[in-house]
Amino acid sequence: MRPYETLTPAGQARRVRPVAEEALARFGLSGASLRLVQHEENTVFRVDAGPPAPDGPWLRGRYALRVHGFDYQSASAVRSELQWLAALAAGGVPVPAPVPALEGELAVEVDAPAALGLRPVSLLRWLRGRRMHEPPPAPRYRAIGAALARVHDHGASWRQPTGFTRLTWDWDGLFGSTVPSAGVTATHTWRMLDEPYRSRWQRTAAHFADVTAELGRGPEVFSLIHGDFHYGNLLHGDGEIRPLDFDDCGWGWHLYDFAVALGRASRLDRTWPEVCAAFWAGYATNRAMPGPHVLRHLDAFLAARSVSVSLWAVGMTRINPDYQRWIPYTIERTEALLDVIGQ
């Protein structure tokens, strides 16, 4: 049998499918249909267990089943994400609400020797709405800002249950050794970069360390955040924005979520001022705006996000060769952003 990491993305997804089929039985959905949605860090399947029907922001009878990456989130971290999703949904925030397994667990583990070992699997209610595959028009950023403010407001006030554990998006999480992806951390990925990118990007990372030390970790600037709030992870339905993919949620500065949400707008585009104006107006409808002493550091977070995503893409080439074709584009965009903001 060929090693998992040498397979094409389609081959890897086929290797993961039996894991999803076994997990379905543990969620009481044996025989439901499975359709592959995406295969990246997680492998996501759409599950149809009957005719879909609207049920608030969800579709009754349809689910998203995630087979989580083999080395990214531990089972306890996955369960913690699901605990927050359950609390958000109970608080009226339209998110993919978790569905417990028959034994009551929010996530199950399935042994998958052919797909790199024990995999956590979770089941989520299917959110209604249209996914945004292209940059949304600038006025829609008002709704995006309003949605992110609700997530931040909940994350800053919610009391986590005992045993809650998630990643922290600090210097070590973005650029160091605490967040594995594709079997490596950023510490290893730095060595895979060519000069002069490595030296320049390391200066960006050092600046991020200085800025976050100045900001501190008070609740007004730091709490649970989404971690990947770009338009590709948002649905637009019934006049509101509904966030997907909390796989990167964890502890971090609100500025990091701002950088993710606005970064694809993008800072390189002439519509940037209009996008920002709409975003901040929407954010202020649900949560107090950060002060200018905080917002002046947005560029540092935009740069840090761009560099960290490029490092992640380089690391992902180790198990998913399809990522290789994105590396030149990713590096070019990061370099262009650093040029614009003066880093």
N, C-alpha and C positions, 0 to 999 in steps of 0.2 A: 504494500500500500504506500502510495506516495506521501511524503511528509505534508502536513496541512499547509505549512507556510509556502510551499512550492506550487500550490494549486492556483488556478485563476480565481478571481472573485466569484464567478458562477460555480466553480467546482467547490470552493469553500462553503458557499451557501447550501449546496446539495449535501455536503457532509454534515451541516448543522441541522438540516431539516428533521432527521429522526429525533433529535433532542427536542425540537418543538412539538413533534407528534406525541412523544412520551409525556411531555409536560401538560399537554391538553387534557389528558386523562386525569391528571392530578388536580386540574381546575374544574373537573366535571364536564368537559366539553369534548369527550371522545367522539370522533366521527365528524366534527365540524371541519369546514373547508379551510385550508391554509393557502395564502397567496403571498409570495415574497414581496416585500415593500422596499427594503434596502439592506445592503450588506456593507457595513463599514466597521466601526469599532464594535457595535452591537449588530446582530442580525434581527431584523424586524419583519414579522409576518402579520398580514391582515387575517383575522379569524371571522368567519361568517357562520353563525349558529342559528340562523333563522332570518325571516324577512326583516330588513332594517326598518326602524320606525323612529321618528324624532322623540327624544325624551330630554327636554331641557337643552343644554348645549351638546348632549351626546346623542348617539344613535343606539337604540336598544337592539340587541342581537348581533352587534359588530364590536370587535375588540382588536387591540394591538397586542401581540405577543412578542416580547423581547427576549432573545437569547443573548445574555450579556457577554461582553468580551472576556476572554480567558484570563486577562491579567490586569484589567483596569480597576474595576470596583469589586471589593470583597462582598460576600453575601450580606454581611452586616451593614455595609455601606449602601447596598441596594435596598435593603429593608428600611434604612433610615430615609432614603429618598422617597420611598413609597409612603412612609409615615407623614412626611411633610406634604406630599401630594394629597393624601387623604384629608389632612387638616385644611389645606387650601380649598379643596372642593367643598368641605363642610362649611367653610367660611364664605362661600359664594363666589370664589374665584374660579372661572371656567378653565379647568385643567384636565388632563387625562386621569380620571379617578382610578385608583387601583382596585382590582377585584381579588379577594382572598381565595386561596386554594381550599379544597375540601377540608383539609386538616386545620384551616384557620390562618395559616401563614400567608403573609403578603407576597413572599417569594419562595420558590422551591429551588432545589439544586438537583441537576441531572448529570450523571456521570457520562462523559462523552470522550472515551479514549481516542476515537478517530478524529476528534475536533479539539485536541489540546486539553483534555481533562474536564474536571468538574465545572459546570456552568450554572450560574444563577439564572433563573427564568422568572419573568414577571408578566402579569396580564393587566392591561389597562382598558378602561372604557374608551370607545372611539369618539373623538370630538368631531362635531360638525363644523364645516367651514371650508373655505378655499385656501389652499396653500399658495404662498407667494414665491414663485420661482424667479421673478425679476424684481428689481428695486421698486418698491411701491411709490406712488406719487407723493410728493412732499406733504400735502395736507393730511394723508393717512398717518403720518408720524405723530399727529396729535393723539390718535387712538393708541398708538404704540407706546407713547410716553405714559398715557393714563394707565395702561395695562401693567407696565413695569412698576409704576408707583404702587399699585395694589400688591404686587409680589413683594416689593421692598417693605411695605408697611406691615405685611404679615410676617415676613422673615425677621423683622426687628423686634416684634412684640411676642411672637409665639414661644412658649416654653417647651423646649425639646424634651422628649421622654428619656428616661434612663437608658444608657447604652447607645444613644444617638451618635453616629460618627459619619463625617463627610470630609471631603478634601478641603484644603485651604489654598486659595488662589493668591498666595503671597509670592515673594521672590523664589523661594525654594520650590513652590508648586509649579510656577511657570517656567523657571529656568534652572532648577536644581534637581534634587534626587528624590522628591517625595511623591511624585505623580508618575507612575509607569504607564507607558502606552506602547503597544506592539513589543512588549518584552524589554523595553529600554526606558530610561528617563532622559530628561533634557541634558543631564550631565554627560551622558554618552553621546547624545545627538550633536552637541557642540563639536565633537571631534570629527563628525561626518561632514561638517561644513568646510567649504573652501574659503581662503582669504580672497578679497579683503572683507567679505561679509562677516566672518566670525568676529573680528576685532571690532567692527563698527557696531554689530548687534550686541556684543558684550558691553559696550559703553551705554547702549540703550538700557540694558538690564541693570547696570550699576546706577543709572539715573533713576530708574523705577524704585530701587532700594532706598535711595535718598528721599524720594518723594513720599513713599509710604511710611517711612520713619517719621517724617514731618507731620503727616496726616494723623497718625495714631490709629487706634482701633476702637474709638468710642462708638456707641450705637447710632449716632447721627451720621456716621460715614461708613460703618463696617457692620455687617450682619450676615445672615443667610442670603445668598443671591442666586439667581438662576444660572449664571455662568456661561450661557450660550444663547443670549436673547437676540439673535439676528433674524432678519425677516424670513429666512428659510425655515426657521423653527416656529413660525407664527401662522395661525389661521385667521382669516377674516370672515366672520359670519355674524349675521343678525346685527350688523352695525358695530360689532366690537372685535377686539383682538383677543385670541385665545392661544396662550403659549403651549408649545409641545416640548418634548425632549429635555427633561430635567436631569439627564444623566450626568451633567457637569455641575449640578447645583452643589453649593458648599459655602464655606465662609469666605468672605471677600469684601472688598471696598465697593460701594455702590458705583463709584466711578468706573469700575471694571465693566459692570453691566451697561453703563452708559456708552462706554467705548465699543462694546460689542454691538449694541443696538444701532449706534450711529455710524460705526466704522464702515459698514457696507454701503453707506448712503451715496457717495463716500466723501471723505475729506478732500479727495482729489477732484471732486466734481463741482461745477459752478452752482449747483442747487444747494450746496452745503448750508449757507446761511438760512435759506427758507426751510430746509429740513430741521435744522436745530430750533428755529423759532417755533415750529409746530410741535416738535417733541417736548420742549420745555413747557409750552402752554398746556399740553395734555398732562404732563407729569404733575404740574401744580394743581390740577383739579382734584387729585387724590392724595397728595403728599407735599409737605413743604419743600420748596426748592432748596438745593444746597447753596451756600453762600459763595460769593465770588472768590473768597480765599481757598475754597475747595475746587470750584470749577476751573480755576486757572491751571490746574494740573491735568485737565482732560487730555491734552496732547501727549503727555507722558504715558497715560494709560492706552491711548490709541496706538502709540508706538510699541508698547509692551505687548499688547494683544497681537499685533501684526507679526512681531518677531516670534512670539510663542507659538502661533498657529503654523508658521513656517517650520519651526523646529519639529512640531508634531507631525507635519506632513513628511518631512525627511525621515523621521523615525518610522512612520507607517509603511514606508517602502520595504521594510524588512519582512513584513508578512503579507503585504498587499501590493504586488508589483504595479497595479494600475495607478498607484499614486505617483509613480515616477514621472508620468507625463505632465503632472501639475507643478512639479518643482520649479522649472524655469519661470512660469507665470507667477507663482507665489513669491519667489525671490524678487522678481521685477517689481511687483506691487509693493512689497515691503520697502525696497529701496526707494521707490518713488514717494511713498508716504514719508519716510525719514527725510528725504530732500525737502519736501513741502513744509514740514514742521520744524526743520532746522536742526535735526539730530544726526 
